[in-house]
Amino acid sequence: MARFQAQAPTGQLVQELEGLVRTAIFQPANALVGPLLPAAADQPQPGQGCKERVRVQIQGLFGHFELPGDYC
């Protein structure tokens, strides 16, 4: 932060700062949202036969997530 305050705000510095701010914000959001997604995924109905358990990779606003699910 001191590096950015010590210089005049140029386009390059603003771009670098934006990248750092995005990283700082999205990291905690990813850790918060990631564990909530599996609970929100569709679950098999009682008595429904499932073939196998699969893990699906998804890309969301806050990063990559892995969702476990049943292939029914």
Backbone as a ProteinNet text record, in pm:
[ID]
protein_1_A
[PRIMARY]
MARFQAQAPTGQLVQELEGLVRTAIFQPANALVGPLLPAAADQPQPGQGCKERVRVQIQGLFGHFELPGDYC
[TERTIARY]
82.2	0	86.8	195.8	284.6	340	365.7	416.7	317.8	188.3	86.8	66.7	80.4	64.3	183	298.7	420	431.7	345.5	355.8	225.9	238.1	119.8	38	-95.3	-177.9	-177.2	-101.8	-99.1	-191.2	-218.9	-304.7	-251.9	-120.8	-59.9	-73.2	-48.3	-59.3	-203.4	-296.9	-437.3	-478.3	-431.5	-461.7	-402.5	-280.6	-218	-294.8	-332.5	-406.2	-542.1	-608.4	-738.7	-725	-621.8	-598.3	-576.9	-501.1	-476	-603.5	-683.5	-808.3	-904.9	-914.9	-1002.1	-959.1	-830.6	-780.2	-814.9	-796.2	-822.9	-971.2	-1058.9	-1202.9	-1254.6	-1213.3	-1269.8	-1218.1	-1100	-1048.5	-1142.2	-1176.9	-1267.8	-1407.2	-1453.3	-1585	-1586.3	-1479.3	-1467.5	-1474.4	-1404.6	-1404.6	-1542.5	-1618.7	-1751.9	-1855.4	-1852.7	-1953.5	-1929.4	-1804.5	-1771.7	-1840.1	-1833.8	-1898.6	-2051.7	-2111.2	-2257.4	-2313.9	-2235.2	-2286.5	-2326.8	-2248.3	-2292.2	-2427.3	-2454.4	-2582.1	-2698	-2671.3	-2775.6	-2796.5	-2706.5	-2717.6	-2835.3	-2893.1	-3004.5	-2962.1	-3047.9	-3024	-3120.5	-3080.9	-3171.4	-3296.1	-3406.3	-3531.7	-3526.6	-3600	-3602.9	-3645.7	-3572.2	-3601.7	-3545.4	-3487.9	-3431.4	-3295	-3275.8	-3148.1	-3046.1	-2927.1	-2821.4	-2707.1	-2644.5	-2539.8	-2403.6	-2368.4	-2236.7	-2233.5	-2134.9	-2112.6	-2010.9	-2040.8	-1950.8	-1921.1	-1813	-1776.9	-1769.2	-1838.4	-1845.3	-1769.5	-1684.3	-1611.2	-1693.8	-1717.8	-1788.8	-1706.5	-1727.4	-1662.8	-1770.8	-1753.4	-1849	-1784.1	-1860.5	-1811.5	-1690.4	-1688	-1581.4	-1472.6	-1476.5	-1370.6	-1423	-1334.4	-1369	-1422.5	-1522.8	-1580.2	-1597.7	-1598.9	-1623.7	-1752.4	-1848.4	-1975.5	-1985	-2005.1	-2030.6	-2176.3	-2204.7	-2343.5	-2359	-2483.6	-2513.9	-2564.1	-2515.2	-2557.9	-2674.6	-2793.2	-2913.8	-2977.2
-118.4	0	125	120.1	236.1	269.5	167.8	189.8	269.8	241.4	312.1	454.5	475.4	608.7	698.5	639.5	718	768	720.5	758.2	821.1	895.9	953.2	839.4	846.6	737.9	732.8	641.9	621.2	504.8	488.5	378.9	243.6	223.2	95.8	68.2	167.4	148.9	120.9	189.2	166.9	24.8	-25.7	-162.5	-263.1	-239.8	-329.1	-327.5	-209.7	-197.3	-266.4	-250.7	-316.4	-469	-523.7	-667.3	-712.9	-636.5	-670.8	-661.5	-559.6	-543.2	-657.5	-694.6	-806.4	-934.7	-960.2	-1079.9	-1077.1	-963.1	-950.5	-968.9	-926.7	-938	-1077.6	-1130.5	-1257.3	-1377.8	-1372.8	-1487.1	-1521.8	-1426.1	-1459.5	-1498.5	-1436.2	-1469.4	-1612.9	-1656.3	-1792.8	-1891.5	-1862	-1949.4	-1954.6	-1848.2	-1843	-1913.5	-1888.7	-1942.3	-2089.5	-2130.6	-2267.3	-2375.2	-2372.3	-2476.2	-2474.7	-2362.3	-2354.1	-2421.9	-2428.7	-2480.8	-2627.8	-2718.1	-2858.6	-2878	-2802.3	-2815	-2767.9	-2677.7	-2625.4	-2711.6	-2805	-2890.6	-2986.3	-3026.1	-3120.6	-3251.4	-3305.3	-3433.2	-3535.5	-3663.4	-3765.2	-3780.5	-3813.9	-3836.3	-3970.9	-3987.1	-4116.1	-4228.6	-4338.6	-4452.7	-4442.6	-4331.1	-4313	-4381.1	-4469.3	-4538.8	-4452.8	-4447.4	-4367.4	-4459.1	-4425.1	-4508.8	-4484	-4359.2	-4328.4	-4186.3	-4160.5	-4026.3	-3956.3	-3834.2	-3758.2	-3623.2	-3563.8	-3429.5	-3340.9	-3230.4	-3139.1	-3011.5	-2967.4	-2841.8	-2728.4	-2623.6	-2507.7	-2381.8	-2283.8	-2152.8	-2054.2	-1989	-1889.7	-1752.3	-1658	-1520.6	-1512.2	-1594.1	-1586.7	-1691.4	-1768.3	-1864.9	-2001.4	-2100.4	-2237.5	-2311.3	-2396.2	-2476.7	-2619.6	-2712.3	-2851.2	-2893.7	-2942.7	-2988	-3139.8	-3205.2	-3348.9	-3372.5	-3481.4	-3511.8	-3657.7	-3701.3	-3838.1	-3840.7	-3935	-3953.1	-4049.6	-3998.2	-4081.5	-4105.2
0	0	0	73.7	79.7	-58.8	-138.3	-274.3	-358.1	-342.5	-420.4	-369	-239.8	-184	-215.2	-238	-260.6	-404.2	-494.5	-635.3	-683.9	-791.7	-854.8	-916.5	-910	-962.4	-1115.6	-1169.7	-1314.5	-1348.6	-1476.6	-1520.9	-1478.2	-1491	-1455.3	-1305.5	-1222.4	-1077.3	-1034.7	-1097.4	-1064	-1101.5	-1214.7	-1255.1	-1156.2	-1114.2	-1016.5	-884.6	-840.4	-714.9	-724.8	-838	-856	-844.4	-905.1	-895.7	-753.4	-678.1	-537.5	-453.3	-478.7	-404	-436.6	-564.3	-602.4	-532.1	-529.7	-462.7	-314.2	-251.5	-108	-76.3	-164.9	-140.2	-174.1	-289.4	-335.7	-258.6	-202	-125.9	-9.3	77	187	136.6	27.4	-25.9	-77.1	-139.9	-190	-73.7	34.1	151	216.6	206	265.3	178.3	48.3	-42.8	-74.4	-88.4	-127	-45.5	87.2	167.5	160.5	121.1	114	-10.2	-118.2	-245.1	-240.4	-181.4	-180.1	-111	-8.5	61.5	-25.9	-118.5	-206.3	-330.5	-357.4	-476	-460.3	-574	-571.5	-506.9	-423.7	-358.3	-416.9	-422.8	-476.3	-388.4	-451.2	-380.8	-308.1	-199.4	-130.1	-225	-221.7	-307.1	-448	-482.4	-616.3	-621.3	-717.9	-731.1	-802.7	-749.7	-811.2	-853.6	-963.5	-1020.8	-957.4	-942.4	-887.2	-832.7	-752.4	-697.2	-787	-828.3	-915.3	-851.3	-893.6	-848	-971.9	-967.6	-1080.7	-1045.3	-1134.8	-1116.3	-1177.5	-1100.9	-1154.3	-1130.9	-1216	-1201.9	-1162	-1050	-1002.9	-995.7	-952.1	-939.5	-847.5	-742.4	-643.9	-662.1	-769.8	-795.1	-836.1	-833.7	-869.5	-747.2	-773	-667.1	-717.6	-625.6	-658.9	-588.5	-667.3	-611.8	-619.8	-508	-513.9	-549.1	-614.9	-649	-685.3	-692.5	-729.5	-873.4	-950.7	-1088.5	-1084.3	-1105.4	-1093.4	-1229.2
[MASK]
++++++++++++++++++++++++++++++++++++++++++++++++++++++++++++++++++++++++

